[in-house]
């Protein structure tokens, strides 16, 4: 009941914020910033192609990017979320809208999951669980940082799901489903799932710790934190086994991803620097933005309830201390480098260094829920204490440059509204006195009794009677004939609850939407951004599709690039590739040949050069708004003469191209002046500025090593004798930075290689087969990077200057190579072992027998009934033996439970048919007593 409202609140807030900012799809402002436009949209476009059979390959090898790269690690990193499959129902040209829908639905799923787990931890007001679930999904980390990294949002969903698994582990239930949920979370995104697993482990420890002292009234309820009558060691053992089995089930995805990361270019590394505490406090407020500080914003209603917990004396002191200590510990761990490294898999990330912040948001929400569910809506005293805590945080943020008057105004106004909403909800709950008040009464409120607003008929722990004060008041009013007063009072409380619930929801939705809109406006101004699909995409995609001739030739989507992954976005087969798994061998090879990069070598750019186009079988290329054809190209497989010595690239990109080609085609004039008729190329990897030939058009170069590397750039044909290259900008211009290409020499070199090249090349997904010319000898070279996983003729493939190679035996007429993703077999074997272990451990994880309702410990002092009762008693009455029946043969526990459940349902149906068994009749009370005895 609470999951759907929570999801609707979260999705509505996200969409309202985007609409207010006039961001796509509600306006012209682009959402495609940074990795969202560079990686996630193109990868989802490729997933669309895979699902519709238009990818030109399978799930193991990606022939479109980087001239041939491993695809499974990218699938496991970016596309294994179940939500990603939704892109298939959209038209391909609406891929930006498809990614937006996926991104908007994930916070809704996270809100629903959190609402479910809160009610699983403790029974309480469902609307409160819905609002707190929405607050979690609208935390600052989700709407500011993860909004343009959709794969991180899977971690936002994973944390409450794993906390639900924690509850199953505590109770000894769902022994098979728990590992499956863990596997789903880790397969969706292992990085944030790792953080969510750490957070869920901390929640488990707190649940165990606070449960030890909750014996007065709550130990019989799932809200107590009890451990099902089993030892703490057994619970922790079940938890560890559940995680290991779940990770094992996800191993077919995780192992290739792990090995793909090992083979990737190392990129950027840096030391962790803790944020200033004033900035940390500032990020608690709404409408703030900063890349290197933790986005701690949470809806004011959730913050107020969590801050009021230490002062809420209706909650047991151990529970208050446990949850407050956990929240404080997570905050401190984010600022200390050793624990920071633990959170981030022992490596400081290249971007935002506070990616575990969503775990803190979840912990704070659970602390807020503990106060509401265990002690009821707080009164004036705890609310004043909580408001003082929020005031201290706001005061601490005064020294930060990140806050503004709007942030303070929205924060303070939302806090005041939250106070009013909580007080209205408390007033609407009605008078509850005696032993049934407070924590005990709320923990005993049944799923029907608490109602949507959490104000049902609260009963005392251990009994079914209403509180004496409430019963006496009702009796007096009925005796005086004032039933209407009772009905009016009930209606008034419903109005109060409704008003309070709406105010509380507003303190979450309005600041969440405002923070979303603020981040939408700030991101394009601070980060690189890319256009949504439009006319330029349509034109380039249509041209590339019309020129496609794979595997006869490659079609380069070319330059200027729309994104870092144009081959995935608009089609073709290009050199460009941007991923966390960009192979080191391809980064170094392309750089040696004059290629450029951004993102510290992880985002490789297309190289517009006739020599490399010939070497990599590029037959058509998009250049400056039109498609150009290239006749001087080689087939995909060429045969080179054997060389007794190992060839290595040198310092000059021009000479490296000649080394790979096997012929001299460039002139490198010492004075930088090329002969008339030669094509002029500029190469200065660290230079930022412009270069132009004589009075020609200036061409931009964007260097700045190690973050950016400028690609070799064509400047045109030398038409005027003595014209020089002019450099304007900053950065080093190395010697030999000007190359003069002789097209005639290039044509001769291509003709020589083509004469001995393969006469036919077939590419079938992850297999390449080349039919060679008669008498071919030497080394067959495939124009693709030698990434890990290639095998030729049953052996690991060789390497020729970074490309894949295989020695041609004498008399061979063909060669064949196949690709298998590194780690795929090991991952599949680990997954199979996990499946077998899950079957075996299903019995080891399951407790010997139920210890009470839902597998939770029986309250102290409450003995099991002597007669046959419950599932086992009903089973014995039906003639089915229990653990050791009269026949001496033990019946399976599942049969005993099933028979008991059937008989319980039958008994309830029979009672329902008795017209005299009303709530005031003795028959009803006898039936209730029997039912309680059996359930106990």
Buried (B, 14 or more C-beta within 10 A) or exposed (E): BBBEBBBBBBBBBBBBBBBBBEBBBBEEBBBBBBBBBBBBBBBBBBBBBBBEEEBBBBBBBBBBBBBBBBBBBBBBBBBBBEBBEBBBEBEBEBBBBBBBBBBBBBBBBBBBBBBBBBBBBBBBBBBBBBBBBBBBBBBBBBBBBBBBBBBBBBBBBBBBBBBBBBBBBBBBBBBEEBBBBBBBBBBBBBBBBBBBBBBBBBBBBBBBBBBBBBBEBBBBBBBBBBBBBBEEEBBBBBBEBBBBBBBBBBBBBBBBBBBBEEBBBEBBEEEBEBBBEBBBBBBBBBBBBBBEBBBBBBBBBBBBBBBBBBBBBBBBEBBBBBBBEBBEBBBEBBBEEEBBEBBBEEEBBBEBBBBBBBBBBBBBBBBBBBBBBBBBBBBEEBBEBBBEBBBEBBEBBEEBEBBBEBBBEBBBBBBBBBBBBBBBBBBBBBEBBBBBBBBBBBBBBEEEBBBBBBBBBBBBBBEEEBBEBBEEBEEEBEEEEEEEEEEEBEEEBBEBBBBBBBBBBBBBBBBBBBBBBBBBBBBBEEBBBBBBBEEEBEBBBEBBEEBBEBBBBBBBBBBBBBBBBBBBBBBBBBBBBBBBBBBBBBBBBBBBBBBBBBBBBBBBBBBBBBBBBBBBBBBBBBBEEEBBEBEBBBBBBBBBEEEEEEEEBEEBBBBBBBBBBBBEBBBBBEEBBBEEEBBBBBBBBBBBBBBBBBEBEEBEBBBBBEEBBBBBBBBBBBEEEEBBBBBEBEBEBEEBBBBBBBBEBBBEBBEEBBEBBBBBBBBEBBBBBBBBBEEBBBBBBBBBBBBBBBBBBEEEBBBBBBBBBBBBEEEBEBBBBBBBBBBBEBBBEBBBBBBEBBEEBEEEBBBEBBBBBBBBBBBEEEEEBEEBBBBBBBBBBEEBBBEEBEEEEEBEBEEBBBBBEBBBEEBEEEBEEEEEBEEEEEEBEEBBEBBBBBBB
